Amino acid sequence: MPHFCNTMASELKNLSEYTETGIAKNTPAKQYKIGIAVSEWNKEVTFNMAEGAIDTLKKYGYTADDIILKYVPGSFELPLAAKYLIEIAKADAVICLGCVIQGDTKHFDFVCSGVTQGIMDINIQTGIPVAFGVLTTNNQQQALDRSGGKLGNKGDEAAIAVLKMLFLKDELKNK
């Protein structure tokens, strides 16, 4: 079994570290159409994450023709965007990228809860892999550290998660 990074962020782990040879053996046998929904809120963070996801997909043979990149106003809109990408654009998998930074009100809790549940619901309802690439941080610096900074890029991690889930789906279908 290949070694992959821990999905939990920590000061000691770079989230984008994964064994190249391990994922190469565990990528889908065929190219799929991959949707990427990116929140425009906190774009200095989310656009870096999108770049990381696209670079990772390209590293594994995906081209611009295989990737559907769409922007939404904020993280709260990501679950519906994922549903649109699956139902309308016929994406085989979706990467949701967003960033919610703790503020002084309960807004953070409501948005994080809604986005998390919404993305999980789309996974279960559709059977299509939808990666949760949403940062929920205490401050801007934590978000920057996880979007191409010292702790890697959550966009990379979300792209790897989608590829691994598509591989799993292929593997189970072919048994």
Order of alpha helices (4+ residues) and beta strands (2+ residues): alpha-beta-alpha-beta-alpha-beta-alpha-beta-alpha-beta-beta-alpha
